[in-house]
Amino acid sequence: MKIIDFHAHIYPDKIAEKASQATGDFYNISPAHSGTSQELLASGKAAGISEFVLLPVATKPDQVRHINEFIAREADAHREFSGFGTLHPDGENMLAETEYIINSGLKGIKLHPDTQQFNTDDKRLYEVFDYMQDRLPLLVHCGDKRFDFSHPRRLKNVIDSFPRLQIIAAHLGGWSLFDEAFEILRNTDCFLDISSTMMFLPPEKVVRYIHGYGADRILFGTDYPLWDPKKETENFLRLDLSNAERELIAWKNGMTILRNH
C-alpha cells in the first residue's frame, strides 16, 4: 500500500541535530532521529513510505526566506518530497512571502503558534488567510495544554472566518487536548493528521476519533524526527480500520490535497 507521510520535518545538515534536539526539549522528548533529509529518506524507505510532506517553522521573522528557500531546494532535489512554506506574524510583508511560496512550487503553509508565540486566530494573519483561500492549504499545529496559542477553539475561529481556506489541523486537532478538540472540530470540514497521537492514546481511542471525524478527513503523519517512521507506520497499520479507511488515511486524502495545489 502506498503511504504518504504528511507531517515531517528536516533541517540543513549542519544544524539538524541541534534543531531536532531543540524541538525535543520543547516537548521533553528525546528525538528518534537527527532530522537530515537523507536520514528521513532512509528511515522512510525502511517504513514503506514513498512520499513526504515537509513542514518547516520559522521562530524568527528573519529566518522565513532562508527556510523557504531550503525547503524548495530539497523538494526540487528529491522527487519523494513535497514542501510547505513558513511565515512569521512579525514579518514585514507576509503577502509577498506567500507569493514567493506559490512561485517556488511549495504546496502550502505551515504555522506553529506555540513555538512562534502567536494566537492561531491572530488578526495580523487574516489578510494572508484570505489570500490563501482557493490557493494554498494551511497546516497548523493544534493543541498544547501548557499554552493557549494553539487551542482548537482558535482554529475554529479561522475555519469560520475563511470558509474557502483548506485547513489541516495537526495532531488530531489538539495535542494533549484531544477530547476538547473533538468537541470543537468534529462538525467542521478541516482535515486532521494523526502525527504525535498514537504514542499518547490507546489504539481503540485513535480509531474512535478517526471514525468520529471520518476517515476521509484524516492524514497519516510521523512527525519525524521526533518519532521513528517505521514504528509510526507499524502502529498505524495495526489500528482496527477497514482497508478502505486505511487507504484514505495512508495516501488518498493526502494525494487529493497535493494534486489540488
C-alpha positions, 0 to 999 in steps of 0.5 A: 500500500502506498503511504504518504507521510504528511507531517515531517520535518528536516533541517540543513545538515549542519544544524539538524541535530541541534534543531531536532534536539531543540524541538525535543526539549520543547516537548521533553522528548528525546528525538528518534532521529537527527532530522537530515533529509537523507536520514528521513529518506532512509528511515522512510524507505525502511517504513514503506513510505514513498512520499513526504510532506515537509513542514518547516517553522520559522521562530524568527521573522528573519529566518522565513526566506532562508527556510523557504528557500531550503525547503524548495531546494530539497523538494526540487532535489528529491522527487519523494518530497513535497514542501510547505512554506513558513511565515512569521506574524512579525514579518514585514510583508507576509503577502509577498512571502506567500507569493514567493511560496506559490512561485517556488512550487511549495504546496502550502503553509505551515504555522506553529503558534506555540513555538512562534508565540502567536494566537492561531486566530491572530488578526495580523494573519487574516489578510494572508488567510484570505489570500490563501483561500482557493490557493494554498492549504494551511497546516497548523499545529493544534493543541498544547495544554501548557499554552493557549496559542494553539487551542482548537477553539482558535482554529475554529475561529479561522475555519469560520472566518475563511470558509474557502481556506483548506485547513489541516489541523495537526495532531488530531486537532489538539495535542494533549487536548484531544477530547476538547478538540473533538468537541470543537472540530468534529462538525467542521470540514478541516482535515486532521493528521494523526502525527504525535497521537498514537504514542499518547492514546490507546489504539481503540481511542485513535480509531474512535476519533478517526471514525468520529471525524471520518476517515476521509478527513484524516492524514497519516503523519510521523512527525519525524524526527521526533518519532521513528517512521517505521514504528509510526507506520507499524502502529498505524497499520495495526489500528482496527480500520477497514482497508478502505479507511486505511487507504484514505488515511495512508495516501488518498486524502493526502494525494487529493490535497497535493494534486489540488495545489 
